[in-house]
Amino acid sequence: MDNIIFDILMNEVRSLNLETGSYALFGSAPIGVRSMKRVCSDIDIIVTKQVWDEYRLMDEWALCVFKKKDGEIECLKKKHVELYYTWGPGAWDIEWLINSADTINGLPFVKLKHVLEWKQRRKESKDIRDIYFISNYLAIK
């Protein structure tokens, strides 16, 4: 993966000054930080409802709604960062995912086993490569 682009994205996350225990990076970031993904074009962050409510009031964050197989998911978007207080498909305990996250380079990343479960639930063709690499990575660990 292009470490320069990933480092820029991580700096965007750090610039948010989110409190420890109030967020964790999900989506492709836990794969990217372990150099298993070539490109991460944005950063998905799960946040507590309190953080969501605070950031939703900020003008620089745009509210987006994504239609998913099992309903809609809202996110707040600013540049390359997307904040979520729910996650899908399936039911996820956001606070538990945040509290059980792995800290890497000072940032919390959702555990790879949960990223793998999410990608397997989505069953999207773009996830096949990631599922393969995560499965192999976890088998070695």
N, C-alpha and C positions, 0 to 999 in steps of 0.2 A: 504494500500500500504506500501511497505517496505520504510520507511522514510529515512533510511541510503542510499539506492541506489538512491532515488530521490535527496537527499541532495548532493550526489557526482555529479550527473548530473547537478544540479543547480550551483555547484562550477565550473564545466567545462564551463558553460555559463558565469559565472562571470569572469573567467580567460580570456575570449575573449576581455574584456574591450570595448565592443561596446558602442557607444554613445547613450544616452537616445534619443528617437525619431527616431532611425535608425533601430530598430528591435522590434519584439515581438515574443513570444513563441506561437506556434500553435500546431496542432496535438493533442497528448494525454497530453501534459504538462498542459494546462488549466484545464483538468479533474483531473490529478494527484495532482496538487497543492491544490485541494479542497478535496483530499482523496476519490475520487470517482472511482479511478482506482487502481488496485492492483499492476500492474507492468508497468513501462515505461522503455523500453529498449534503447530508444534513444530520442533525443530532436530535434524537428523540429523548426527552427527559420526562420521567414520571415524577409527579410532585404530589405533596399532600394537598388536601382540599383547602387548607388555610393558605398555602402558597398560591394555588390556583385562583382563589377568590381575590387575593391581593393583586396578582398580576393582571387579572381580567379587567381591573379598573384602570390600568395604565394604557394611555392612548397609543403608545408605540407597538402594542401587541395586537395583532389582527386575529379575530376569532374565525376559525375554520371548522367546517363540519365534513367528516368523511363518512360516506356510506359504506358499511361493511356487511358481510354476509349475515351477521346476527344483529344488525342495528346500525346506529350512527355513533360516531365517536367525535367529540369536540376536542380541538386543540387550540392553543394560542401560539401564533407564529411571529417570529421576529428574525429577519435575515435567514440564517441557516439553522435556527434553533426552534424546536417545537415542544411545547409543554403539554402534558396530558395528566389528568387526574383519574382517568379510567384507561383501561387497556383491553384490547380484544384481538382475536376472537376468544370467547370464553370469559369466565369470571375470574378475576385476579384480585388478590388482596394487596393493594398498592402499598400500604404502609408496611406490610410484611416484606414485600419485595425490596423496599427501600432499606429497611432495617437489616436485611440479610445480605445486602450488596457487598461485593468485593471492592476494597479500596485499592486503586492502582494509580500511581503517580498523583496521589492526593485527591482523586475523584472517585465517587462511588459508581460502580457498574453492576447492573443486575447480573446475577450468577449465570454462567453459560448454560447450565442445565435448564434454567427457566427460559432462556432465549431459544434453546433447542425445542423445548416443549411448545413455545409460542409459534415457531416456524413450522413445526409439524402440524399444529392445529390449523394454521392458515392454508396449508397445502397449495401454495402458489409456486409456479414453475421457477420464479426468480429465487426461491429459497432452497432449491435442491442442492446447489453447490455449498451453501452455508451449512445446511444440515449435514452434509458429508464431512466437511472440515471440522465442525463442532463435535460430531460423533467421534471422529478419529482423535481429536485433541483430548476429549474427556476419557477415551479409552486408554490413552497413554498416561494420563495423570493418576 
